[in-house]
Amino acid sequence: MFSATCAREIIIECSSTPLPSRARFWLRLRDAATSRVSIALALIFIAPVAKAKEETAVRRLQDLTIEELLQVEVTSVSGYTEKLNDAPSAIQVIRNVDLNRSTASTLAEAMCLANNLNVAQKNPHDWAISARGFNANVGNKLLVLIDGRSVYTPLFAGVFWNAQDYLLQDIEQIEVISGPGGTLWGANAVNGVININTKSARDTQGVLVEAGRGDELHHTLAVRYGGQAAPKVHFRVYGKFLTADPGVLDDGRKASNGWKQGQGGFRVDAVTSASDTVTVQGDLYAGDLAVQSGDSARLGGGNLLGRWSRQGTDSSETQVPFYVDHTHIAVPFAASPFAPAGFLKDNLNTYDLALRHSARLGLRQRLTGGIGHRLMRDGVEEQAPNVAILPARLTRSRPSLFLQDDNEVSDNLVVTVGSKLEHNDYTGLKYEPTARLKGNFAPRQNAWAAASRAVRMPSRFDRHLYEPAPPLSLVAGGPDFISETVIAYEAGYRAQPAPWLSGSVSVFYNEYDHLRSWGATPVTTLPIIFQNNLQAKTHGFELNADAQVAPWWRLNAGFNFMRENVWRRPGTFDLQNALDETVDPRHQLAVHSRMDLPRQVELDVSLRWVDTLRINHGGLPGTVPAYTELDIRLAWQVTRHVQFAQLGRNLLHNQHAEYGSPGPGREELQRSVFAKITWRN
């Protein structure tokens, strides 16, 4: 049915140019995978011996001490610049050095570095990513932004990660918040916010070329050039291409879901005065994604973003961002007993303008506020016989206003209250308030508590879906579908008990209402329509720790626990028995090790364990078995300009599942090895 297949198969295509085969990293590692892994694992134990010989590794560029890490500045929690240690939220920061020293090749893979997220890869080109539960086929409760531009699709609700990518070398940091962020960011920031911030063009000068080849991720090629157009005007341009081989099915058969993706863009940063900067940037992308039906889905688009920023001498901050975003999707639907095969093709244009300002009022009060307006014009240019979205053309408007007050009631206690008011054309005016307490009662310690409300706005999928196309539709969007809501309570503590150790713990309890369900049409029964008959409660905790074990060795570890209970409202019906919205492990553990070895060699190891998933299997509970996996990166800085790296992902098993209903059609991930070389001037 469309609700299952469409969300699973939407992917974006690019009439990509084939990658140059002359970047020759012919890597015959599939047969040698076991020995390579053994060598890399042995290095973990060899490293201390090498150090005992008094060979010291040079501290890597951009690395930070534990104390410096807590002083990293973030903006996604409060709407103004603050230090990570002072942020009153469960937030983790993935820095540029973390990205460069991981096995990630795409943004989606990089999310595994955030211990407060659940990341499950479905196949070579699709991921399920969420925070604090509800990691359904298209997780619809996590808001994702790139430089403040929302990439959450209002068409189906959620983020299509195969369409979101960037040159990882040019990302400054990724701020990952688990917990509601509706007061600052608005609708759909229900369980968390991911804010991806790219580097200023001033920090990406010169030439960078990165190329690689492997067995599963077949080719990658990235090129970037940064220059200076005037004394205070810097720019960069970049391009990135990749191809991935098809995956494998549960029974060992090869799947037909290869992937080609291409993206390019630019950024210009100009310092117009001592306090003012102007940024203009844009991207174009296109992708081609084979699906199991034997056809290919295609996705493409582009965006243009402008931002004026002012940093006042009185610690005030002002921003005026504006962006235009265009997306195109073409999704194939196989023939069914009710309709022939066909394509659904859709174009969505988004226009967004905002004003945000933060300023101190006296010595103990900070007021932060903003206004914004988003206009979305959606047009379905071709309906598939098996599915339709009606009306075909629709324009929607989302004006918003938010205000937040931070009041230092004493030297050690800050009280924050605020709310966002947002109007949408489906359900009218919505409010998303928050109240927070933050206490600093000892040096290098920070405790917080919060209560918040957030909403998930209806999508076109929820309201306007028909499957098959009328007049004989069996499934349809609900004309009365309303916003999902959560009331969330959380508390946390962050501390640096020793110069070499820092850690945080957060606990949460959430109550959800009006969650999406599948109900019968009154009187006629068919079509089955989307309704809001489910409720839920979740609770759990998140632990995270960083340790500088030695000057050359850093460890990071995270553990999450969550329990959820989803049920139908009394007297209501749900065709999927309250199983369709949650696919989440009760426990998960991640450990990341980073070693600087002698002679400019780096060894990075990531181990993750994910508990059993409970997943919808045709209205009955199914499972994805628990698994443990290992990723290793071994890199050598050959010269000042050249680095060679060998990467291994999912090294403990020939293949394993991370998502999907049980059966021979479930896709699994294979062990993969990859080599890449990076040159920069």
N, C-alpha and C positions, 0 to 999 in steps of 0.2 A: 504494500500500500504506500501511498505517497508519503505519509508521515514517517515511515521507516526508510523507504528507499531514497526519497528526494533528499532528506537531510544527510543521508549517508553518502550520496553520490555527487552532491554539488561540489564541483571543483573547477578550477579555472585553467583555461587553456591558453597556450601561447603558441602562435605560429613561430616557435623558436627556431633560431638559427642553430644548426648542429655545432657542437663545440669542436674547436680545432683538435684534431687527433695528434697534432705535432707536439702538444704538451705531453711528453711521453713519460708517464709514470705507470708503465705496464706492471701491474702488481699481481703476481701470481701467488696470492696469499690464502686462497680458500683451502687448498690442500695443506698449506703450511700453518694454518691458523693455530693449531694446538701448540706447536713448538714456539711460535711467536708469543703467544700468551704466557707460556711457561717462562720464557726469557724475561718478559716484562715484569711478571710477578717476582721473579728472582731478584730483579733490581731493587725491589722494595727492601729486601734484606741485605743486599750488597751495599746500599747507600750508606748506612751507618759505618760500615767497615771502611769505605772510601773516605769518609770524614775523619775517621780515626787516624788516617795518614796525613792529616793536617792540610788537606786540599780544601780550600774554602770557595764556595760558589759566590759569584757576584750577585748582589741583590738585584732582582729583575726590575726593569723599568715599570713604573706605575704601581708597584706593589706597596702596600701600606701595613704599618704595624696595627695591632689590635686596637690600640687607643686611637690611632688615626682613622681607622675604619668607623668607629663610633662617631667621629666628627664629620663624616660624609654628609653633604647637604642634600635634603630631599624636599620636594614641594607638593607631593601628591596627597599628603594627609590633611594639612590645614589650609592649603591654598596660598601659602607663603613659604619662603625659604627658612628651614630650620635644620638643626643637626639631627642625625639619625637617632642618637641617644635621647633626644628630647621629644621625639615624635610620639604622641599618645595613641599608638595603634600597633597592631601586629603587622609589621612591615619588614620585608627583607629586600636587600639591594643586591642585584647582580651587576658587578662592575665590568668595565671593559677588559680588565686583566682576567677576570673569571671566564668571560666568553672566549678570549684568545687561548686560554689554557684548558679548554674543554674539548670534547669530541663533537660538539655541535657544529652543524653546517647550515642550519636554518634557525629562524626565530623560534619555531615550535619546539625543536630539539633543545634549544637553550633554556626553555622553561623548566626542564628537569633540574636546573641548578637552584630553583626556588623550592626549598623544603616545605613551604606551606601550600604548595599546589599538588593536586593529583593530576598526573600527566600520563595518558594512555595512548599509545600509537595504534591505530586501527589497521593500517596498511602503509605502503610506501608514501602515500600523499595525504592521509587523513589522520587527525589527532583529536582526542577528547581531552580538554583541559578545563579544570574548574578548581575552586577553593571551597572548602567546607561543605562539600556534597553537591548533589544534583548534577553529576557529570553525565547527563543523558546524551542521546545521539548527537544533538547539537546543543551543547551546554549553554543555557540562555540566561544564566545569573551571574556572569562574569563580564565586566566591562573592560575593553582593551583599547588603549589609545597609543598612537605614535606621534610624538611631539604635540600632544593635545588634540589630535584629530581622531575622532572615534572611528574604529573599524568594526564595530558591532553592527551587523546587518539588520535593518528594520523589516526586511522582506521575510526572513525565516526566523529571526531572533537567534542571536549567537554570533560566533566568530568562525569564519572559514579560514583555518590556519594555513592551508595550502596557498592562499592568496596573499598572505601577510609575510613579507620577508624584507631583508635589508642586508647590506654588507656589514657583517658582524664586527669587523675591524673599526667601523665608523660609528658604533653605538657607544654613547657615554656611559649610561647605566640604565638598568631596568628596575623600576620601583614596583614591588609586588605587595599589595595590601590584601590580607585576608580579613573579611568583615565588610559591612556595608560602607559605601562611599557616596550615597545618594545626595547628601547635603551639599557636597562640593561638585560632584560630577553628574548628578541627575539620574534619570530613569535607567534601569538595567544594571546599576552598580549594586546588586543585591547581596552577593556573597563575597565580592572582592573587586579590586581594580588592578590592572596591569598598565603602567605608564612607561612607555619605551621612549627614552630621550636620546636623540642622536647628537653627535659631537658638533661643535661649532666648526665652520669651514677653516677657521684660523688654526685649529688643532689637527687638521688633516692635510697638511701641505706636502707637496711632492708626489711621487709616483708609487703606487702599490700594485703589484700583480700577484695573484694567488691562483694556483691551478692544482687540481688533484684528480686522482682516478682510484676507483675501488671496484668491489664486486657488486654490492647492492646499490649504494649511491655511486652511479657509474662515472659521471664526469662532473666537475665543477670548474668554473673559470670566473674570476672576478678581477676587475681592473678599476682603479681609481686614480684621478689626477687632481691635485689641489694647487691653486695658484693665488696670486695677489693681483687684483685689478687696479688698486690704488693703495696709498699708504694705510688706510683703515678699512679697506674693502677686500675680503677674502672670498674665494669660491672653491667648489669642488664639483666634479662630475664623476659618475660611476656607472658601471654595468656589471651585472651578475647573471650567470646562466648555470643551470644544472639539469642533469638527466638522472633518473632513477629506474632501476630494473623492476619488473613485476615482482610481487611477493609470492608467498606460497600458501596453499590451503592446509587445513587441519590434517587432511589425509595424504599430504605430500605432493599433491599436484600443483603445478605452477599456475598462479593466478594471472589474469590478463589485465593488469592495472599499472602499467608503466607511467612515468611522469616526465614531462618536459616543462621547464619554467624559465622565463627570462624577465629581467627587470633592469631599469636604468633610471637615473635621475640626476638632480643637481641641488646645490644649496649655495646661497650667497648670504654672508653676514657682513653688515656695515655698521661701524661705530660712528654715529652721527654727532655725538657730543660726549662729554665726560660721563653722562648718566643715561644716554639713549642708545639703543641698538635696534636695527631693523634686520629682519630675516625674511628671505624669500626662498622657498624650496618646492620641489615637485618630483613626482615619480610617474613612470609608465610601466605597466607590467602586462604579461600575457602568459597563459599556460595551457597545456594540453594534457588531459588526464584520462587515461584509459580506465574503463569500468568493466565490471564483470559481465555486463550485458553484451559486450563485444564492441561497443561504440566508444566514443570519447566525449567527455564533458569539456567545455571550453570556458575560460574565464579571462577577462582582461579589464583594463581600466587605467585610470590615472587620477592624480590629484595635484592641486596647486595650493600652497599655504603661504600666507604672509603674517608677520607678527611684529608689532612695535612694542618694545619693552623699555621701561624707565625704572632705574634704581635710584631712589632719592637718598640724599645725605641724612635724612631723618629716619632711615630704615623703612621708608614707604616703598611699595612696589606696585607698578601699574603695567598691565598688559592689554593689548588689543589684538587678539588673533582673529584671522579670517581664513576660511578654506572652502574650496570647491572640490568635490569628489565625484568621480564617475565610475560605476561598475557595470560590467556586462557579464551575464552568465548564459550559457546554452547547455541545458541538461537533457541527456537522452532518457527516454522511458521506453522500456521494452513492451512488446505487445502483451495483452492480457486477454482472458476470455471475453472481456467487455469492450475492448478497443484496440486498434492497431498501434504499432510503435510510432513514436514521434519525438519532437524536441520541444522543450519549454525554453523560450528565450526572453530575457528580461533586461531592461536598462534602468538604472537608478542614478539620479543626480541629486546630490546633497549640497546645500549652501548653508554655511554656518558663520555667524558673526557674534562676537562677545566682547565685553569690557569687564575687566577684573581689577580691583584695587584693594590694597591692604595698607593700613597706616596705623601708627600708634596715636592714641589719645591720652596724653599724659604719660606718666612713667609706668603705669601698671595695666594699661588696657590697649588692646589691639582690635580694630574693627576691619573685617574683611567682607567684601561684597562684590556683586557682579550682576550683570544682566546679559541675556543672550537670546538669540533667535535662530532656529534651524528650520529650513524649508527643504522638504524632500519630494521630488517628483519621480514617480515610478511608472514605467510603461512596459507592458508585456507585448512584445512585437510578434510573438508566435506562441500559440497554445498547443500543447500536445493533446492528442485524443484521450490519453489516459489521465490527464490532469489539466486543470485550468485554474487561473487566479482571476476572479471577476469582482469588480470592474477591471478591465484591462489597464486603464489609466487612472491614476489617483495622485492628488497633491495633498500633502499634509504639512501642518505647521506646528512648531513647538517653541513658543516663547517661554522664557524662564527668568526667575529672579532669585538670588540667594543672599543671605546676610548671616554673618557669624561674628560672635563677640567672644574674645579671649580676655578674661579678667584675672589678674594676679591678685587674689584675695589676701595672700601673704607671701613671704619670701619663698615659701616652699610649695605653695598650692595654687594651681591655675584651674579656673572653671570656664568651660567653653560651652556655649549654647548657640544654636543656629538652625536654619532650615532653608530648604530650597522649595520654591513654588514653581510648578511646571504644568503647563497646559498642553494636553494632546487631544487630537480630534476624535479619538475613540472614546475616552472615558473622562474628559474634562480636566478640571484642575486637581492636581495631586500635590501633597505636601510630604516632605522627607526631612523630618527634624532629627537632631542629635543633641545629646547632652554628655559632656565629657569632664572627667576630673583627672588632673595630672599632678603628681606629687614628686618632688625631689627632696627626699629627707636625709640623704647622705651623699657624699661625693661619688660620682660615677654610678648612680642608681636612679632609676626612674620607674614609677608605678602609675598605672592609669586604670580607669574604669569608664564604661560608656554604655549608653542606651540609645538605639537608633531605629528609625523606620525607613524602609526602602521599598521601591515598587519595581516590578517588571512589566513594562508597557505591552499591550497586545501588538502582535505583528500582523502583517498581511496574511501570513500562513494561518494564524489563529482565527481571523475573521473572514477571509475571502477565498479559501481553498475549496476546490471541487474536484473529486476523484471518483470515477472518470468525469469528463466534462459533462455539463448538463445536456439533456434533461434526466439522464439515468445515473445520477451521482449516488455512490454508496457511502462516501465520506465527505463531509463539508465543514468549513469553518463555522464557528458559532457567531451568529449576528449579535448576540448579547454578551460575548466574551469580554470580561473586564480585567483590570490589572491584578496581577499576583502581588501579594504583600508579605513583608517579613517585619517582625519586631525582634530586634537582636540585642542581646545583653553580652558584654564581654569585659574582661579584666586582664591586666597583664603586668609583667615586671621585667625590666631589662637592667643588667648590671655588668660591671667589669670588676670582679672580685680580686683579680690579680693583673699585673701588667701584660701577662701572656694569655689571659683567658677572659672571654665575655660570653654572655648567654642571655636568653630571653625565654619566658614562658607566657602563654596566653590561654585563657579558658573562655568558652563561649556557650551560650544557650540561646537558640533561635526558635521562634514560633512563626509558622507560615500559614497563610490562608489564601483561598481562591486559586489553588494550584490547578494546572491544566488537567482535564480528565476527558474521557471519551463517553459521551452520553447519547441516548436515543432521542430522535425528534418526537415531540409530543404528537400523539394521534397516529402519525404515519410510521413511526419507529425509524425508518430510513429516510434520509441518510443519517448515519452516525455523525454527531456534531461535537465540536470541541466545547466543553463547558468548564466550570470552575468548582468542581465538586470535591476536590482533595484538600486535606489539611496535613500539616506535618510538624514535627518537633525534632530538632537535632541538638546534640550537645557533645562537647569534647574538649581537647586541649592540644596545643602545639608547643613543642620544645625545639630550641635551636641553640647551638653553641659553636664558638670559634676558638681555636687554641693554636698558639704559636709554640709548637712542641720544641722546636729548635730554630735557630736563625734561618735554617735552610728547609724547614718542614712545617707546613701549616695543615691543620685538620679542621673540617667543618662537618657537623652532624646535625640531623634533624629527625624528630619522631613526631608523628601525628596519630591521634586517636579520635574517632568520631563514631557516634551511634545515631541512627536516624529511625524515625517511625513515621510512616505515611499511611493515611487511612482516608476512607470515604466519609463524607458527611452523612449522618444518619438519614436513611430514607432515600439516598441517591444511588446512582449506578455508575460504574466505570468499567468499560469493556476490557481494559488491561489490568484490572484488579490492583490498582495503585502501584504498579510496577514500572510504568513507562518513564518516570521522571528521574529515577535515581540509579546510578551505577557507580557505587563507591566502596572502597575498602574500609574496613573498620580500623586497621592499623597500617602504617607504612613507615619505613625507616630508610634514611639515606646517609651515606658517609662519603665525603669528598676529601681526598688527600692530594696535597700539592708539594712536590719536592724539587728543590734546586740542587742538582747534582754537579760534580766538578766538570770542567771543560765545557761550560755552557750547555749542559744537557738538562732537560726538564722531564720529570716523570709525574703524570697526573692520573689518579685512579679514582673512579666513582663506583661505589657499590650501593645497590638499592634493593630493598625487599618490599613487596606489595602484597598485602593480604588478599584473600579470596574476594572477588567481586560478585555481587548478586545482581543479575541482569534479567530483564524481561525476555521471556522465551515464549512468545505467542500467548501472553496472558498468564503464563505459569512462571515460577521462579527458575531461572537457570543460573549457572555459575561460570566464572572465568577462574581457573585455578590460581592459587598464590604462586608467586615466582620470585626468584632472586637473580639479579643480573649484574654484570660487571662491564664497565667501559674503561679503556686505558688509552692514554696519549703519551707517546714518547717522542720528544722533539730535541733537535740539535741546532743550535745557532752556529751555522757553518762559518759565516763571516758576519761582519757588522750589518750587512744588507740582506743576507740570505738565511732562511730557516727551513729546515726539512723536518716534517712531522709524520709519524706513523700512528694511525688511529685504529682502535678496535672497539666495536659496539656489540653488546649482547653476547659476550664471549663465553658464557657458561653453558649455553645450550645451542644445539643446531637450529632449533626453532622453538618459539613459545608464543602464546596468545596473551594479549594485554586487554582485549576488548572483544565484544561480539557474542551472539547467541551460540550455544553449543551446537555442534554438528559438523559434517564434512565441508560445509561451505564457509566456515569461520576462517578468516585470514590470520596468519601468524607472521611474526617477525623472525628473520634469520640472523644468524651470526654474520657480521660484516666486518671487513677490514678495508682500510683506505689510507692512501698516502698523499700528502700535499706538500707543495713547496711555495714559500712566500718570499717575494723580493720587494724591498722598498729602498728608496734612495734617501 
